[in-house]
Amino acid sequence: MIAVRVYDSKIDGGIIAGKIGIMMDESETQLDVDLRGVWQFALGDNSRWKNDELEDEEWEKVMVPYFWEAQGFYNYDGYAWYRKTFFLPEDYRNEDMILLLGKIDDYDQAFVNGVKVGSTGYLSNDQINLGDDAAYQQTRNYPVSSNLLKPGEFNTIAVRVYDKYVDGGIYDGPIGLIRQVRYTRFWRISN
């Protein structure tokens, strides 16, 4: 059941135009492994947080994609980490994949099972070379070779984010894994 409560004090009111219904966005990339939803999250920076065997149950929980400010981390600028552990079905054995992380405000490094697969900007422990101030508008798509993934087992994605100012975090989708062959086909059609 869906209910819509409307208050109108003058003239026309309520739902007066447009298509009514529950619809699916056909233009959205159909992911092989959808990783949207609850992720583990910690403010700060520690290089050990990329490791797949890290115990992160005590971390905060946030929704991805969504700005961290809207989830209680108001006006936070600096480093933070996201982590997601997921089961990869056996069907994906020997499949090269693309990790789609949507848009991230501002800069990131992404790790699969502890191995770096991509980044925007250059982040090291002692210096930040951010480069493009428009990095927050770039969609992150990082190749993941089949030898990094563990089909039939749990895998971990870790994303180190540096927010320079204003909003921060993984804020726009799609978020997940897509087979390389499907991504290439999708990319050619959409560009």
N, C-alpha and C positions, 0 to 999 in steps of 0.2 A: 504494500500500500504506500502511496505517495500522497502527502498532504502539503498544500501550499497555503499559508496564511497571508492575507493581504489586508492592509488598512488603506482606505482611500477617503479623503475628506471633501474632495470636489471633483467635478466633471467626470471624465472617463476613469475607470479604475480596473484593477485586476490585470490578468493576462489578456492583452488585446490583439496581439499579432505574433507571427512567427510559427514555426513548426513546433508542435508539442510532442514530446516522446523521449524515450531513452535511446540515445544514439551512440554509435561508435565512430571515432575519428578515423576514417579509412586512410588518411594521409599519414597517420602515425606509423612508425616503423614497428613491424610485428617482430618482437624479440623471441629468440630461442629460450633465453633464461631471463625472466623479468626480475630485476633487483630493486624495483621501487618498493617503498614501505619503510619499516622500522630498521634503522641502523644503529650501531653503537657509536658513541661520540665522546670525545674528550678535548677540552681546551688545553693548550700548551703544545710542547714539542718534545718528542723523544724518539730517536731513530729506531729503538727496539719495537715501537708500535707498528712497524710494517710487517713484523714476523707473524707467520700464520699460526704458530703455536702459542701466541700471547693469550693470557687469560684476560678477557675484557668484559666479563659479566657485570662488573661493578661500575662500568662506564654509564654515562647518561644514555638515554634512548631518544632519537630524533627521527622525524619523518624525512625521507629523501624522495623526490626533490622538494625542498622548501628552505627559505632563508633561516639561518640559525637565530637571528634576532627575533623572528616571529615565534620562536620556540623557547623563549625565556633567556636567551643570551644577549641581552640588550646592549647595544653600543660596543660590542666586543670587536676589536681589531687586533690581528695577530695570528698566530698559528693555532690550528685545531686539526684533529684527525677524525676520520670516519672509518668504520670497519663493518664489513658484512660477511658472514660465513653462510655458505649455501651448499646444497648438495647438487652435484653435476651428474645427471644420468649417464649411464654407460653408453648410450646412443651417440655421445659426442666424442668418443675415442677417435684419435687421429684427425680431429677437426681443428683447423686454425680458426680463431674467432676474433671478433672486434669487441672491445669493451667500450660501450657507450656510456659516458658519464654526463651527458647533457651539457649544461652551462654551469660554470663554477665562478664565483666571485671571491677572489680575484685570480690567484695563481695556484697551481697544484702539481703534485707528483702522485702517480698512481702505481700501485704494486699489486701483483697477483701472486699469492702464496710466497710473499716475501721478496719477489723479484720485480724491479722497476720495469714498467712497460711503457711509460710515457710521462710527459710533463709539459706544462706551459709556464714560461718564465724559468729562471734558474735559481733554485733554492738550495743553499748549503747551510751547514751549521753556523758558519761565521759570516756569511754575506748573502745578500739578496740582490740579484740582478734581474729586475722584473721586466724590463723592456717595455712592451706595449701596454699602455694604460687602458686599452680597450679589450684586454684579454678576457674580461668578464662576459663579453659578448660571443666568444668563440665556443663552438661546440666541441667537446672532447670526444675523440674517437681513437682509441689506442689498439694496435694489433697485439694479439695474444697468441703465440704459437702453441700448437697442440702439446708440445713437451712441457709447458708450464702448468697445464691443467691436469687435474686428477679425476678422470671419469670414474663413476661408481663410488666416489668419496666426497668428503666435505672439502671445500676450497674457501679461501679468504681473499677478499678485496680490501685493501687499505688505501685510503686517499689522504694525503697530507695537503692541507689547504693553508694558504697565507692570505688573509684579508687586509688590504691596505687601508681602506676606510669605507664608511657607510655599511651597506648590507654585506653579508658574508655567507659562504657555503655553497653546497650543491643545490642550485635553486630551480633548475628547469630540466625536463627530461627530453628524450627517453633515457632510462637508466637500466642497463642490463648487458647481456651478451647476445651477439648474433653471429651465425656462421659467416666466415669470410666470403664464401660464394654467394650467400644471400645478400650480404651487405654490398658487395660489388654490383650486383644486379639492381638493388634499391638505389644506390648512388647514381648509377648511369641513367636510370629513369627520372630521378628527381633533379638532375643537373643539366 
